[in-house]
Amino acid sequence: MEKGKKIVTIVPLHEEVKPGTLLGILRLARIRKEEFLKKLK
């Protein structure tokens, strides 16, 4: 991320987050899906 740059997104507070919503959040956060899944294990 560029220094001083903020990225704002809304994360729904549901029991489940739809796959497309999650992928959109990850894209904004610049986190690869594979990296996210690896951290879940």
N, CA, C and O atoms as a GROMACS GRO file, in nm:
protein
  164
    1MET      N    1   0.083  -0.117   0.000
    1MET     CA    2   0.000   0.000   0.000
    1MET      C    3   0.088   0.124   0.000
    1MET      O    4   0.196   0.126   0.060
    2GLU      N    5   0.040   0.225  -0.068
    2GLU     CA    6   0.114   0.351  -0.070
    2GLU      C    7   0.108   0.416   0.067
    2GLU      O    8   0.006   0.410   0.135
    3LYS      N    9   0.217   0.477   0.106
    3LYS     CA   10   0.224   0.540   0.237
    3LYS      C   11   0.118   0.650   0.248
    3LYS      O   12   0.106   0.736   0.161
    4GLY      N   13   0.042   0.646   0.358
    4GLY     CA   14  -0.058   0.748   0.383
    4GLY      C   15  -0.190   0.725   0.311
    4GLY      O   16  -0.284   0.803   0.331
    5LYS      N   17  -0.200   0.622   0.229
    5LYS     CA   18  -0.323   0.595   0.155
    5LYS      C   19  -0.413   0.504   0.238
    5LYS      O   20  -0.368   0.401   0.289
    6LYS      N   21  -0.539   0.542   0.251
    6LYS     CA   22  -0.635   0.460   0.325
    6LYS      C   23  -0.733   0.398   0.228
    6LYS      O   24  -0.774   0.462   0.130
    7ILE      N   25  -0.771   0.276   0.255
    7ILE     CA   26  -0.872   0.207   0.176
    7ILE      C   27  -0.987   0.179   0.270
    7ILE      O   28  -0.968   0.120   0.377
    8VAL      N   29  -1.107   0.220   0.231
    8VAL     CA   30  -1.224   0.203   0.315
    8VAL      C   31  -1.320   0.107   0.246
    8VAL      O   32  -1.347   0.119   0.126
    9THR      N   33  -1.372   0.012   0.323
    9THR     CA   34  -1.473  -0.079   0.272
    9THR      C   35  -1.568  -0.113   0.385
    9THR      O   36  -1.535  -0.098   0.503
   10ILE      N   37  -1.685  -0.159   0.349
   10ILE     CA   38  -1.783  -0.201   0.448
   10ILE      C   39  -1.782  -0.354   0.451
   10ILE      O   40  -1.798  -0.419   0.348
   11VAL      N   41  -1.765  -0.409   0.569
   11VAL     CA   42  -1.768  -0.554   0.586
   11VAL      C   43  -1.900  -0.590   0.651
   11VAL      O   44  -1.926  -0.547   0.764
   12PRO      N   45  -1.984  -0.668   0.583
   12PRO     CA   46  -2.114  -0.704   0.639
   12PRO      C   47  -2.099  -0.786   0.767
   12PRO      O   48  -2.008  -0.867   0.778
   13LEU      N   49  -2.188  -0.764   0.862
   13LEU     CA   50  -2.186  -0.839   0.988
   13LEU      C   51  -2.292  -0.950   0.983
   13LEU      O   52  -2.385  -0.952   1.063
   14HIS      N   53  -2.274  -1.041   0.889
   14HIS     CA   54  -2.364  -1.155   0.873
   14HIS      C   55  -2.294  -1.281   0.922
   14HIS      O   56  -2.172  -1.284   0.937
   15GLU      N   57  -2.373  -1.384   0.948
   15GLU     CA   58  -2.315  -1.515   0.982
   15GLU      C   59  -2.222  -1.561   0.870
   15GLU      O   60  -2.113  -1.612   0.896
   16GLU      N   61  -2.267  -1.542   0.747
   16GLU     CA   62  -2.189  -1.583   0.630
   16GLU      C   63  -2.174  -1.466   0.536
   16GLU      O   64  -2.267  -1.386   0.518
   17VAL      N   65  -2.057  -1.455   0.475
   17VAL     CA   66  -2.031  -1.352   0.375
   17VAL      C   67  -2.026  -1.422   0.240
   17VAL      O   68  -1.957  -1.523   0.225
   18LYS      N   69  -2.098  -1.369   0.143
   18LYS     CA   70  -2.102  -1.431   0.010
   18LYS      C   71  -1.961  -1.431  -0.050
   18LYS      O   72  -1.883  -1.339  -0.026
   19PRO      N   73  -1.929  -1.534  -0.128
   19PRO     CA   74  -1.794  -1.545  -0.186
   19PRO      C   75  -1.753  -1.422  -0.265
   19PRO      O   76  -1.639  -1.377  -0.254
   20GLY      N   77  -1.843  -1.366  -0.345
   20GLY     CA   78  -1.809  -1.248  -0.424
   20GLY      C   79  -1.778  -1.128  -0.337
   20GLY      O   80  -1.690  -1.048  -0.369
   21THR      N   81  -1.850  -1.114  -0.226
   21THR     CA   82  -1.826  -1.004  -0.134
   21THR      C   83  -1.689  -1.020  -0.069
   21THR      O   84  -1.613  -0.924  -0.058
   22LEU      N   85  -1.659  -1.141  -0.026
   22LEU     CA   86  -1.528  -1.168   0.035
   22LEU      C   87  -1.415  -1.140  -0.063
   22LEU      O   88  -1.315  -1.079  -0.026
   23LEU      N   89  -1.430  -1.184  -0.186
   23LEU     CA   90  -1.326  -1.161  -0.286
   23LEU      C   91  -1.308  -1.011  -0.312
   23LEU      O   92  -1.196  -0.965  -0.334
   24GLY      N   93  -1.418  -0.936  -0.310
   24GLY     CA   94  -1.410  -0.792  -0.329
   24GLY      C   95  -1.334  -0.725  -0.214
   24GLY      O   96  -1.253  -0.635  -0.237
   25ILE      N   97  -1.360  -0.770  -0.092
   25ILE     CA   98  -1.291  -0.717   0.025
   25ILE      C   99  -1.142  -0.749   0.016
   25ILE      O  100  -1.057  -0.663   0.042
   26LEU      N  101  -1.110  -0.872  -0.020
   26LEU     CA  102  -0.970  -0.911  -0.034
   26LEU      C  103  -0.900  -0.830  -0.143
   26LEU      O  104  -0.785  -0.791  -0.128
   27ARG      N  105  -0.971  -0.805  -0.252
   27ARG     CA  106  -0.913  -0.728  -0.363
   27ARG      C  107  -0.880  -0.586  -0.316
   27ARG      O  108  -0.772  -0.535  -0.344
   28LEU      N  109  -0.973  -0.524  -0.243
   28LEU     CA  110  -0.948  -0.389  -0.191
   28LEU      C  111  -0.831  -0.387  -0.094
   28LEU      O  112  -0.753  -0.292  -0.091
   29ALA      N  113  -0.819  -0.493  -0.014
   29ALA     CA  114  -0.711  -0.501   0.085
   29ALA      C  115  -0.580  -0.548   0.022
   29ALA      O  116  -0.476  -0.554   0.088
   30ARG      N  117  -0.585  -0.581  -0.106
   30ARG     CA  118  -0.468  -0.631  -0.180
   30ARG      C  119  -0.410  -0.756  -0.115
   30ARG      O  120  -0.289  -0.769  -0.096
   31ILE      N  121  -0.502  -0.848  -0.081
   31ILE     CA  122  -0.463  -0.978  -0.026
   31ILE      C  123  -0.506  -1.084  -0.126
   31ILE      O  124  -0.622  -1.089  -0.165
   32ARG      N  125  -0.412  -1.168  -0.167
   32ARG     CA  126  -0.445  -1.276  -0.260
   32ARG      C  127  -0.529  -1.382  -0.191
   32ARG      O  128  -0.511  -1.409  -0.072
   33LYS      N  129  -0.621  -1.440  -0.266
   33LYS     CA  130  -0.710  -1.543  -0.211
   33LYS      C  131  -0.629  -1.657  -0.150
   33LYS      O  132  -0.663  -1.707  -0.043
   34GLU      N  133  -0.522  -1.698  -0.216
   34GLU     CA  134  -0.438  -1.806  -0.167
   34GLU      C  135  -0.372  -1.770  -0.034
   34GLU      O  136  -0.362  -1.853   0.056
   35GLU      N  137  -0.328  -1.646  -0.023
   35GLU     CA  138  -0.265  -1.598   0.101
   35GLU      C  139  -0.368  -1.600   0.215
   35GLU      O  140  -0.336  -1.641   0.327
   36PHE      N  141  -0.489  -1.556   0.188
   36PHE     CA  142  -0.596  -1.555   0.288
   36PHE      C  143  -0.629  -1.696   0.334
   36PHE      O  144  -0.640  -1.722   0.454
   37LEU      N  145  -0.644  -1.789   0.239
   37LEU     CA  146  -0.678  -1.927   0.273
   37LEU      C  147  -0.566  -1.994   0.353
   37LEU      O  148  -0.594  -2.073   0.443
   38LYS      N  149  -0.441  -1.962   0.321
   38LYS     CA  150  -0.328  -2.018   0.394
   38LYS      C  151  -0.331  -1.975   0.540
   38LYS      O  152  -0.300  -2.054   0.629
   39LYS      N  153  -0.368  -1.849   0.567
   39LYS     CA  154  -0.374  -1.796   0.703
   39LYS      C  155  -0.489  -1.858   0.784
   39LYS      O  156  -0.484  -1.860   0.906
   40LEU      N  157  -0.591  -1.908   0.715
   40LEU     CA  158  -0.705  -1.970   0.784
   40LEU      C  159  -0.669  -2.106   0.845
   40LEU      O  160  -0.732  -2.150   0.941
   41LYS      N  161  -0.569  -2.173   0.788
   41LYS     CA  162  -0.533  -2.308   0.833
   41LYS      C  163  -0.460  -2.308   0.963
   41LYS      O  164  -0.424  -2.414   1.014
   0.00000   0.00000   0.00000
